[in-house]
Amino acid sequence: MSKKIDYTADSIQSLEGIEHIRMRPSMYIGDVGIRGLHHLVYEVIDNSVDEALAGFCNRIFVTIHKNGFITVIDNGRGIPIEIHKKEGKSALEVVMTKIGAGGKFDKNSYKVSGGLHGVGISCVNALSRTLIVTIYRNGKIYQQEYFKGKTLYNVKCLGKTNRKGTKIHYLADSSIFSSITYDYNILVTRLQELSFLNKGLHLFLKDERTNIENQKKEYFFSKNGLNEYLTILDKNKESLTKNIIFFEGEKDSTIIEVAMEYNTSFKEEIYSYVNNIHTSDGGTHLTGFRRALTRTLKKYTDGYIFSSNKDKIEFTGDDFREGITAILSIRVMDPKFEGQTKTKLSNHEVGGIVEKFVGERFNSYLEENPNDRKKIIDKVILAAKARQASKKARELIQKKNPIYNNILPGKLADCSFNDPENCEIYLVEGDSAGGTAKQGRDRKFQAILPLRGKILNVEKAMEYKIFENEEIINIFTSLGVSIDYKEENTKNLNIQKLRYNKIIIMTDADIDGSHISTLILTLFFRYMKPLIEKGHIYIATPPLYLIRKGNHSQYAWSDQERESIIHQLGGMKNNINIQRYKGLGEMNAEQLWETTMNPKKRTLRKINIENIFEADKIFSILMGDEVPPRRNFIEKNAIHAKIDV
């Protein structure tokens, strides 16, 4: 993989122009919100990481500037600047201004790469107001500048240098993105992830948006790669095996690296990557990995009979994967993804390659480690027993459960519109607030579902218990969604009959209200995640205060806003009355509509999953059984807690 091969202008192949990127940016980067903004940074970094994969780069520097610019510098070969024979212009300009132009299509330049579609850096250029690229190559410094993807001048030589590499300095276009504000922690997570996936690579991050004394700086380097990554992912869980199960190697030109371990939890967590890109929707490599686990472990469970009833049980894929945390990272010469954002691998041949390689290595591990093998098989058998008990309980529940009979709960005050696109539902804390919301709503498009008390914490409950819970049943049936068990080893959320476009959690603005919101969000994250991913989940923002002076009244959503209003009204000596809302029920219907439910005035906070790993970890810490991790998290983060409006 690290063979030094020449990288010249002839390595660059041009496919087509980029004008329509600016017209439909979401086709290329997912969206034009915070996720798409950070995706641009990833694309630039991925180009530098590709140089590392090719064996020419070991240092990458990322800087967030005060003026909104981002700079990424590497010590790779530098993009070629010679004239491209077909295009008649600098290869650098071709790379920066043409879709599908890049060395990634020439296997002599990059054997594997993450930015394979050739639209990465040209997409960044097209969606930037200004981009300046500086090349350190052949002992000289070259530079070219672009405005909204258009070249401002030909490549020029600025002088001599001993450096090598590429520097990209750009400002995302504010006319395209909703905000040009970078989240430092999002970039920290990505660079840390890249350090684990590329052991030996040095990555540096600096945030210049504060004064020099308080500037944030991070350095990322991993000597042990995926083993170190897995240790962090699984640090709050009790491992069944003594050591992490790790193997790596190459098979049929595909490099495969796996780190995994079984723990005492009931969840399957497998993180898959292709050429450093997180494939959140999986693909053929993940399918091959799962098949390998099933095929390998099945040899030890075939013919197993439950002693309690002497019935032979057919083990399922879910049984073999319960309690596993695994990281699968592969590097493929010619990967094919579904969509530009590269979330699912589609190479059919890769599934078989991964299945065979993992099966052989895992089988050898089990043969050589009988104690670990026994613990894993015991875990599989326990999972099968629990599944069988859950299945019987579920069958009983289905016979009388409205989730499966399309019977709407009596507590639901539905809206009159039938088109889900124009409808929304409020999940309201308490019958009292629910009654007020029913009076204050617009009945045409707003539905109200009151929830009694705190719903079940699904993080700690067995599955069949969850679907016996009345409040959870009411949520499922009101929304019109259900969990399909089409096969014994698969379950999927069916949202084809979703009845509302917006699902709004509305709770009191106090500690109990926050806890109830968290319980509901845990339910959505664990059992209805597609609703979050598709942007259906919101949190309402009721005011904290009502400030009155004579006939004048104003609402405040924070202590700072309250103080500002008091100051505007002349201070506390001027007969100012302040009412602190302890709950939604303290507002009358008109006030609740005016402040929290009127689409023209309300503030809704949309729930997004920016980082699936961090979200999973935080839900496990906050809502799981282990007390010490939760205490440590609260002690560390309590000072940062705030209400965003």
Beta strands, then each sheet from edge to edge (+ up, - down):
strand 1: 59-64
strand 2: 70-74
strand 3: 128-137
strand 4: 140-147
strand 5: 150-151
strand 6: 156-160
strand 7: 165-172
strand 8: 202-207
strand 9: 216-220
strand 10: 245-251
strand 11: 254-262
strand 12: 269-274
strand 13: 277-278
strand 14: 324-331
strand 15: 424-429
strand 16: 446-451
strand 17: 482-487
strand 18: 490-494
strand 19: 502-506
strand 20: 537-540
strand 21: 545-549
strand 22: 552-556
strand 23: 577-580
strand 24: 604-606
sheet 1: 5+ 4- 3+ 7- 2+ 1- 8- 9+
sheet 2: 5+ 4- 6+
sheet 3: 10+ 11- 14+ 12+ 13-
sheet 4: 16+ 15+ 19+ 20+ 24-
sheet 5: 17+ 18-
sheet 6: 22+ 21- 23+
end
